[in-house]
Amino acid sequence: QVQVVESGGGAVQPGGSLRLSCEYSGRNFEFYVVGWFRQAPGKARDFVARVSLKDGSTNYSNSVKGRFTISRDNAKSTVYLQMNSLKPEDTAVYYCNANGNWGQGTQVTVSS
């Protein structure tokens, strides 16, 4: 069974940065695709970014492209989401998904 644990959320002012971590456990990691999603109050859960653990290829939503960077450290079984130039509209609970398995989420609040 795959377990997923997110960390690194918090409160930051507009223009600031945060780095989220997603630690996963299970088997056959090399076939995993790990993604970040976010859900703002009263809204649907939206795709943010994903990375292939096999070849490192990445995809981003248009709303975060150029500001967020997803990366992987296979030795640590961890995927990171570096978030720069944060905006109030980035405020949401951020969830990690590893091959269909969700973590509990971590809150990100961007406010002055």
N, C-alpha and C positions, 0 to 999 in steps of 0.2 A: 504494500500500500504506500502511495506517495504522500508524504507530509510536506506542507508548505508553510513557512513562517516569514512574515514581512516585518521589517523594522525600519526606523529612520525617519518617520514622519515627525511633524511638529508645526510650529507657527513661525512664519517669516514675513518680512515686509516685501512689498512689490519690488521686483528687481533682484531679490535675493536668490539664494541657492539652497538646495537640499539634496542629499543622496539617500535613496531608498535601497534597502537590501532585501533579497528574497533567497532564503536558504531552503533547499529542497532535499529530500531523501527518498530513496527508492531503489529501483534496479534499472539497468540499461539506460543510464543517463544520456549516452551518446545519441539516442534517438529522440530526445526531448526537444520540444519547442516551448520556451518559457516566455510568457507575455505579461505585460502590465496593463491593467484596466483601471478605470476610475468611475466613481459614482457620486454625483453631487446630490444634495437633498432634493427629493421630488423628481429626479431624472433617472433615465435608464443608465445601466452600466455601459461605458464606452471603451473601446479599444484605444490604447495609448501607444504601445510599442511591443515588439517581440523579437526574440533572437533564437536562432537555431544553435543548439549546443554542439551539433555535429560540425558545422562549417562556419559558424559565427555570423551568418547572414542576418541582416536586420530589416525591420519595417517600422515605419512610424505613421501616426496619424498626421494629417496636415496641420492640425492645431498645435502640435508640439515640435514639428520638424524644424531643425536648426537651433532649438533651445534645449531639448532633452537628448540624452545619449544613453542607450542601453548597452550593457557589456556583460561578459561572463567570466567567471573564474572557475573553471571545471575542477581544479584541485581542491577548491574550498566548497564546491557544490553550491555556489552562490551566483546570483544574477543581480546586477546593480542597475539603478535608474538614476543617473545624474540629471538633476533638473536645475537649469539656469534661467535667468531672466524671468522669474516667476511672476505671474499675473494673478489678480484676484479671481479670475475665472478658472484658474487651476485648482482652486479650493475644492476638495473632494476627499472621499475615502479611496485610497489606492489599494487595489487588490493584485496579487500575483497569482498566475495560473501556470502550473507545470503539467503539461500533457493532460489537461482536463480537470486537474485537481486545484481547488481554490484554497488560498490562505484566509486568515481572519480579517485582513485589511489593516491599514494604518492611515491615520488622519493627517491630511496636509491642509493647512490654513494659511492663506496669503492675504494679509490685511495690514493696513497702516494704522 
